Amino acid sequence: MNRKNNHNPQRQRGILAGIHRRSLAYASDWNENQKCNFKSYAWRWECFGLRTCLIGVLVFVASMCLSSVAHASAGGTIIKAIARYLANESGETVTEQAVKNMTKQVGEELIERTATKVIREGGEQSLAEVGELVAKHGPEVIRALDNAPDALPVLKMLKELPAEDVTKAASRLAAGRSGTELATLGTKMGSVVLKAETKHPGVGMSFARALGPEGAELSLKLSGDQAIQIGRHVDDMAKLPAPQQNQLLELMSGNADRFAKFVGRFVEQNPGKVLFTAAGTTVILAESERLLGGSELEMDADGNPIVVRRPGLVESLTDKAKDSLDEPIAQTTATLNWLLWLLGLLVLVVIAGVAYSKGRILWHADRRRETAHRTSNDSAVNENASQSQE
């Protein structure tokens, strides 16, 4: 009976249907649990992302605020210096509007950028030094520092200059690309470059660029015209071998005026010719006394430099002056010759007179001695004769 029941197809289907329903129910419960877990994880990740974004935004806003405060503080130091500069210039109390106008003219962004650069490179102490320079010499100092690749070397150079040259030097440093190049050369070679460019605007830097700090030192010994005259040739000098270049610098340094005149004469008489070639410089160094004394350097048919004598304007004037003085000098010489001849004759007469007088004295003395001797002899003879008679 039991076997029959166990093999009842209807009953087996019922059992299978029950198992299937329980499986479906279990699967349904598992899916619901998974959905709940997924939603929980998603919520957690969403909360974490929102919290992270919120923190990032807060940090960014805080950093921007702190940066703005820092910039405003740094720029404020320079703005106060501008106010002091305006007060020094006018000799009166400066209004807030005047300071705002000057700040706007210089550029608030430029001021903040410069202040930030200075603080980054040298700290608050360097910013205070910048403020002192701005108060004394004006906003060109700000523009110069902003235009320079690095602010601290330029600040150091400006502090080394005489007070009367700082404003002019700052203007040169603030002049776009040339000012940037000037700052770069000054950083490498020192304040002598800035001094040279300040003394000879547009020319002094070319000496430094071509000949280094020695060239800048040379330009400081030249007048404006001399610097322009020699400055046209510094690029050719820079191509010379180092020994020739050094000797040439030494020659120019000791004879700046005469050397500039020699170069001017050569350019005038040899337009388009290059003076400072290796061959030409060799002749210049070997014949420097003659060339600086008025001789000329010319090129022969083969292009070789030779030294020739050619009187110039100065020598012509010297010759005329010499001619005008020749006659008075000749007359004076003739007079002196006559006086010397007369003096010589007088000396001879005096010598002859002294010799004659001395001779006469000696002759009379001799005569007296001879007379005395004769008298003595006669006395002796007479005495002998008297004794004989007795």
C-alpha positions in Angstrom: 0.0 0.0 0.0 2.8 2.2 0.9 4.7 1.4 -2.3 1.7 2.3 -4.3 1.4 5.6 -2.5 5.0 6.3 -3.0 4.7 5.7 -6.7 1.6 7.8 -7.0 2.3 10.3 -9.8 -0.1 12.9 -8.5 1.5 12.9 -5.1 5.0 13.2 -6.6 3.9 16.2 -8.7 2.5 17.8 -5.5 5.8 17.3 -3.7 7.8 18.7 -6.7 5.4 21.7 -6.8 6.0 22.3 -3.1 9.8 22.2 -3.6 9.5 24.6 -6.5 7.5 27.0 -4.5 9.9 27.0 -1.6 12.8 27.5 -4.1 11.1 30.5 -5.6 10.3 31.9 -2.2 13.9 31.5 -1.1 15.2 33.1 -4.4 12.8 36.0 -4.0 14.0 36.6 -0.4 17.6 36.4 -1.5 17.0 39.0 -4.3 15.3 41.3 -1.9 18.2 41.0 0.5 20.7 41.7 -2.3 18.7 44.7 -3.4 18.7 46.1 0.1 22.5 45.5 0.5 23.2 47.1 -2.9 21.2 50.2 -2.0 23.0 50.4 1.4 26.4 50.2 -0.3 25.4 52.7 -2.9 24.2 55.1 -0.3 27.4 54.7 1.7 29.5 55.4 -1.4 27.3 58.4 -2.3 27.6 59.8 1.2 31.3 59.3 1.1 31.6 61.0 -2.3 29.5 64.0 -1.2 31.5 64.3 2.0 34.8 64.2 0.1 33.6 66.8 -2.4 32.3 69.0 0.3 35.6 68.8 2.2 37.6 69.6 -1.0 35.4 72.6 -1.8 35.9 73.9 1.8 39.6 73.4 1.6 39.8 75.1 -1.8 37.7 78.1 -0.6 39.8 78.4 2.5 43.0 78.3 0.6 41.7 80.9 -1.9 40.7 83.1 1.0 44.0 82.7 2.7 45.8 83.4 -0.6 43.7 86.5 -1.1 44.5 87.7 2.4 48.2 87.0 1.9 48.2 88.8 -1.5 46.3 91.7 -0.1 48.8 92.0 2.8 51.8 91.8 0.5 50.4 94.3 -2.0 49.4 96.5 0.8 53.0 97.0 1.8 53.9 98.3 -1.6 50.8 100.5 -1.8 51.8 102.1 1.5 55.3 102.7 0.0 53.6 104.4 -3.0 51.7 106.6 -0.6 55.0 107.6 1.1 56.6 108.3 -2.3 53.7 110.6 -3.3 54.0 112.4 0.1 57.8 112.9 -0.4 57.3 114.2 -3.9 54.5 116.6 -3.1 55.6 117.6 0.4 52.0 117.4 1.5 49.6 114.9 3.0 48.4 112.5 0.3 44.8 111.8 -0.2 43.5 108.2 -0.4 42.2 109.0 -3.9 45.6 110.0 -5.1 47.1 106.7 -3.8 44.3 104.8 -5.5 44.9 106.6 -8.8 48.6 105.8 -8.6 47.9 102.2 -7.7 45.5 101.9 -10.6 48.1 103.5 -12.9 50.8 101.0 -11.9 48.3 98.1 -11.8 46.9 96.3 -8.8 47.6 92.9 -10.4 51.2 93.9 -11.1 51.7 95.1 -7.6 50.3 91.9 -6.1 52.3 89.7 -8.5 55.5 91.6 -7.7 54.9 91.4 -3.9 54.2 87.7 -4.1 57.4 87.1 -6.2 59.5 89.0 -3.7 58.1 87.2 -0.7 58.5 83.8 -2.4 62.2 84.5 -3.1 63.3 86.5 0.0 60.5 86.7 2.5 59.0 89.7 4.4 62.4 91.3 4.9 63.0 91.6 1.1 59.5 93.0 0.7 60.3 95.6 3.3 63.5 96.6 1.4 61.4 96.9 -1.8 59.0 99.1 0.1 61.9 101.4 1.0 63.1 101.7 -2.5 59.6 102.4 -3.8 59.1 105.1 -1.2 62.4 106.8 -2.3 62.4 106.2 -6.0 58.8 105.6 -7.2 56.8 102.8 -8.9 59.5 102.2 -11.6 61.1 99.9 -9.0 57.9 97.8 -9.0 57.9 97.5 -12.8 61.6 96.6 -12.8 61.1 93.8 -10.3 58.1 92.5 -12.2 59.9 92.5 -15.5 62.9 90.6 -14.1 63.2 86.8 -14.2 64.3 86.9 -10.6 63.5 89.7 -8.2 66.2 89.4 -5.5 69.3 89.9 -7.8 67.7 93.0 -9.2 66.9 94.3 -5.8 70.5 93.8 -4.8 71.8 95.6 -7.8 69.5 98.6 -7.2 70.6 98.8 -3.6 74.3 99.0 -4.8 73.7 101.9 -7.1 74.1 105.6 -6.2 70.8 107.0 -5.1 70.7 109.4 -8.0 70.9 106.5 -10.5 68.3 104.2 -9.1 65.2 105.7 -10.9 67.0 105.7 -14.2 68.3 102.2 -13.7 64.8 100.9 -12.8 63.4 102.5 -15.9 65.9 100.6 -18.0 65.1 97.3 -16.2 61.4 97.9 -16.7 61.8 98.3 -20.5 60.3 95.1 -21.9 62.7 92.5 -23.4 65.7 94.7 -23.2 65.0 95.2 -19.5 64.7 91.4 -19.0 68.0 90.9 -20.8 69.6 93.6 -18.7 68.4 91.9 -15.5 69.7 88.5 -16.8 73.2 90.0 -17.6 73.3 91.8 -14.3 72.5 88.6 -12.4 75.5 86.9 -14.1 78.0 89.8 -14.1 77.0 92.1 -11.2 75.8 95.7 -10.9 78.6 97.0 -13.2 76.3 96.0 -16.1 73.5 98.1 -14.7 75.8 101.0 -14.0 77.1 100.9 -17.6 73.6 100.8 -19.1 72.5 103.7 -16.8 75.5 105.8 -17.9 75.1 104.9 -21.6 71.5 103.9 -22.3 71.2 101.5 -25.2 75.1 101.2 -25.5 76.4 100.1 -22.1 74.7 96.8 -22.2 76.2 96.0 -25.6 79.7 96.3 -24.0 78.7 93.8 -21.3 77.0 91.4 -23.8 80.1 91.3 -26.1 83.0 91.8 -23.8 81.7 90.7 -20.4 82.2 92.6 -17.1 85.5 94.0 -18.3 83.7 95.6 -21.3 81.1 97.1 -18.9 84.0 98.5 -16.8 85.6 100.0 -19.9 82.3 101.8 -20.9 82.3 103.5 -17.5 85.6 105.2 -18.5 84.2 106.6 -21.7 82.2 109.7 -22.5 78.9 109.3 -24.4 80.5 110.0 -27.8 83.4 107.7 -27.1 81.1 104.9 -26.0 79.0 105.2 -29.2 82.2 105.3 -31.4 83.7 102.2 -29.8 80.4 100.5 -29.2 79.9 100.0 -32.9 82.8 97.6 -33.0 82.4 95.6 -29.8 80.8 92.6 -31.6 83.9 92.4 -33.8 86.1 92.6 -30.8 84.1 89.7 -29.2 85.2 87.5 -32.1 88.9 88.0 -31.4 91.0 85.4 -29.6 91.0 85.9 -25.8 94.7 87.1 -25.6 94.1 89.7 -28.2 90.8 90.7 -26.7 92.4 91.2 -23.2 95.3 93.3 -24.6 92.9 95.4 -26.6 90.8 96.1 -23.5 93.9 97.1 -21.6 94.9 99.4 -24.4 91.5 101.0 -24.6 91.2 101.4 -20.9 94.4 103.3 -20.6 94.0 105.5 -23.7 90.2 105.9 -24.1 90.3 109.4 -25.7 93.1 108.7 -28.2 91.7 105.3 -29.1 88.2 106.6 -29.8 89.7 109.3 -32.1 91.8 106.6 -33.9 88.7 104.5 -34.4 86.8 107.5 -35.7 89.5 108.4 -38.2 89.6 104.8 -39.5 85.8 104.6 -40.0 85.8 107.9 -41.8 88.6 107.0 -44.2 87.7 103.4 -44.7 83.9 103.1 -44.8 82.6 99.6 -44.8 85.9 98.1 -43.7 86.2 95.9 -40.5 88.9 97.3 -38.2 89.1 94.6 -35.5 90.1 91.5 -37.5 92.8 89.3 -36.1 95.3 90.8 -38.6 94.2 94.3 -38.0 94.3 93.9 -34.2 97.8 92.5 -34.4 99.0 95.6 -36.2 97.1 97.9 -33.7 98.7 96.2 -30.7 102.2 96.3 -32.3 102.0 99.9 -33.5 99.8 101.4 -30.8 102.1 104.3 -30.1 102.2 105.4 -33.7 98.5 104.9 -34.3 97.4 106.6 -31.2 99.9 109.4 -31.9 98.3 110.3 -35.3 99.4 107.7 -37.8 96.7 105.9 -39.8 95.8 102.3 -40.5 95.0 101.5 -44.1 94.5 98.4 -46.2 96.9 97.7 -49.1 95.9 96.2 -52.4 95.9 92.7 -50.9 93.7 93.8 -48.0 96.5 93.7 -45.4 96.6 96.4 -42.8 99.5 98.9 -42.9 100.5 101.9 -40.9 100.9 105.2 -42.8 101.7 108.8 -41.8 99.1 111.3 -42.8 98.8 114.7 -41.2 95.3 115.4 -40.0 93.5 118.5 -38.9 95.2 118.7 -35.5 98.7 118.2 -37.1 98.0 120.8 -39.7 97.1 123.3 -37.0 100.2 122.3 -35.1 102.3 122.9 -38.2 100.8 126.4 -38.7 101.4 127.3 -35.1 105.0 126.0 -35.5 105.5 128.2 -38.6 104.1 131.3 -36.8 106.5 130.7 -34.0 109.6 129.9 -36.0 110.6 133.5 -36.8 110.3 134.8 -33.2 112.2 131.7 -32.0 114.9 132.3 -34.6 115.3 135.9 -33.6 115.4 135.0 -29.9 118.0 132.3 -30.7 120.1 134.8 -32.6 120.0 137.3 -29.8 120.9 134.6 -27.3 123.8 133.5 -29.5 125.1 137.1 -29.7 124.8 137.6 -26.0 126.6 134.3 -25.4 129.4 135.4 -27.8 129.7 138.7 -26.0 129.8 137.0 -22.7 132.4 134.6 -23.9 134.5 137.5 -25.2 134.2 139.3 -21.9 135.2 136.2 -20.0 138.3 135.9 -22.3 139.2 139.6 -21.7 138.8 139.1 -17.9 140.9 135.9 -18.0 143.6 137.7 -20.1 143.6 140.7 -17.7 144.0 138.4 -14.8 146.8 136.5 -16.5 148.5 139.7 -17.5 148.3 141.1 -13.9 149.5 137.9 -12.5 152.4 137.8 -15.0 153.3 141.4 -14.2 153.4 140.6 -10.5 155.5 137.5 -11.0 157.9 139.5 -13.4 158.4 142.3 -10.8 159.0 139.7 -8.1 161.5 138.0 -10.2 163.2 141.3 -11.0 163.4 142.1 -7.3 164.9 138.8 -6.6 167.4 139.2 -9.4 168.3 142.8 -8.2 168.8 141.6 -4.6 170.9 138.7 -5.8 173.0 141.0 -7.9 173.4 143.5 -5.0 174.3 140.6 -2.7 177.0 139.4 -5.1 178.4 142.9 -5.6 178.7 143.3 -1.8 180.5 140.1 -1.5 182.9 141.0 -4.3 183.6 144.4 -2.7 184.2 142.8 0.6 186.6 140.3 -0.8 188.4 143.0 -2.7 188.7 145.1 0.5 190.1 142.1 2.4 192.7 141.5 -0.4 193.9 145.0 -0.3 194.5 144.8 3.4 
